[in-house]
Amino acid sequence: MKAVATLKNQEPYVPIAKVDATVATKVAALFEVKGYPTIKFFTNGKAIEFNGGRTDKDIVSWITKKTG
């Protein structure tokens, strides 16, 4: 994913993790994953679901706005 490569060089640093919810079913249930792919942004332990476009540009733009 190009979004990961772009974001890893930006300040502030935003760690990105990928979880296979078909394997990590407890994590999927905990965070109410109902469809795939699901993108969540966590701040102070609270999850915010991403409902924007699925291009790398859309994802980077959304995360950049969330992190200021």
C-alpha positions as CSV (number, residue, x, y, z in Angstrom):
1,M,0.0,0.0,0.0
2,K,1.5,3.3,-1.1
3,A,-0.3,5.1,1.7
4,V,2.0,3.3,4.3
5,A,5.2,4.4,2.4
6,T,4.0,8.0,2.2
7,L,2.9,8.2,5.8
8,K,6.0,6.6,7.3
9,N,8.0,9.7,6.2
10,Q,5.6,12.3,7.5
11,E,5.6,14.1,10.8
12,P,4.1,13.3,13.1
13,Y,4.8,9.7,12.7
14,V,1.6,7.6,12.5
15,P,2.1,3.8,13.1
16,I,0.0,1.7,10.7
17,A,-0.9,-1.9,11.4
18,K,-2.6,-4.5,9.3
19,V,-4.8,-7.2,10.9
20,D,-6.4,-10.1,9.1
21,A,-9.8,-10.1,10.8
22,T,-10.6,-13.5,9.3
23,V,-7.8,-14.9,11.5
24,A,-7.9,-12.4,14.4
25,T,-11.6,-12.9,15.1
26,K,-11.5,-11.6,18.6
27,V,-9.9,-8.3,17.5
28,A,-12.5,-8.0,14.7
29,A,-15.3,-8.5,17.2
30,L,-13.8,-6.1,19.7
31,F,-13.6,-3.3,17.1
32,E,-16.9,-4.3,15.4
33,V,-15.4,-5.1,12.0
34,K,-18.4,-5.9,9.8
35,G,-16.9,-5.7,6.3
36,Y,-13.6,-5.8,4.5
37,P,-11.6,-3.8,4.1
38,T,-12.1,-1.8,7.2
39,I,-9.9,1.1,8.1
40,K,-9.8,2.5,11.7
41,F,-7.9,5.4,13.2
42,F,-7.1,5.3,16.9
43,T,-6.6,8.3,19.0
44,N,-6.3,8.0,22.8
45,G,-7.6,4.4,22.6
46,K,-10.8,5.4,20.7
47,A,-11.4,4.0,17.2
48,I,-12.8,6.2,14.5
49,E,-13.9,4.4,11.3
50,F,-12.7,5.7,7.9
51,N,-15.6,6.0,5.5
52,G,-13.8,7.8,2.7
53,G,-12.4,6.8,-0.7
54,R,-10.2,3.8,-1.0
55,T,-7.3,5.3,-2.9
56,D,-3.9,5.8,-1.3
57,K,-4.4,9.6,-1.8
58,D,-7.7,9.5,0.0
59,I,-6.3,7.6,2.9
60,V,-3.2,9.8,3.3
61,S,-5.3,12.9,3.1
62,W,-7.8,11.7,5.8
63,I,-5.0,10.6,8.2
64,T,-3.1,13.9,7.6
65,K,-6.2,15.8,8.5
66,K,-6.7,13.7,11.7
67,T,-3.1,14.2,12.8
68,G,-3.0,17.9,12.1
